[in-house]
């Protein structure tokens, strides 16, 4: 069924080059949008300059073009949106919904990744400190289009979370919520490593009175040692001359059933087949897929 109101997006980080795991996520978001006549936006999530690899942004754009992806509108860079993030943090801080935290990593070592609320009621000034968002003692539940029901108690399983780091850099959770709303995103299709982040984003959307998109989390492609294919593990970048066979392989990773001869087509033909035959219900209901098991 066509849905011209559908707005999806792909939002890579330039901490490295696109790899096969990135391709699977990009392809899923692209086909999910194009199969219903929707828009597919591109956003560069360049929030962390110290981790950015020189030349990665241009390389990501080149890879997407070589693999046949066509996005709608202009590329959005989060580095151009700092004023909007800062204004929102100032507002949340002023309303008492966020607070300054001076805890060091060493102080939080024994907390198991769940913030214990050390600075919650101290009243530190907001300079030279991280800013955390207060979370309610509530369980958030949503239905993922692939992974099914997901529940998370924010207070017990996450704690108050960072929306601006101590070094002044803005946190992913805040930026992604603000930008998805600003761009009118109706459907978020991304890797299952971000499934755990979704309740935090739902809470922030609710707090700000923003539209909540539909979510679809695709399995992560993992290496033999169990690590996901990712930039921090030096996963090989997408080869420029292997677009059709790798796109076909990515289709199979997403549970689709492309004919073998499609691997010898050109990228636009592979994508056209994917758009015409896309069936999100075929995506494996799994958080991970081993790359070695993919045909």
Buried (B, 14 or more C-beta within 10 A) or exposed (E): EEEEEBBBBBBBBBBBBBBBBBBBBBBBBBBBBBBBEBBBBBBBBBBBEEBBBEEBBEBBBBBBEBBBBEBEEEEBBBBEBBEBBEEBBEEBBEEEBBBBBBBEEEEBEEEEEBBBBBBBEEEBEBEEBBBBBBBEEEEBEBEBBBBEEBEBBBBEBBBBBBBBBBEEBBBBBBBBBBBBBEBEBBBBBBBBBBBEBBBBBBBBBEBBEBEBBBBBBBBBBBBEEEEBBBBEEEBEBBEEEBBBBBBBBBBEBBBBEBEEEBBEBEBBBBBBBBBEBBEBEEBEEEBBBEBEEEE
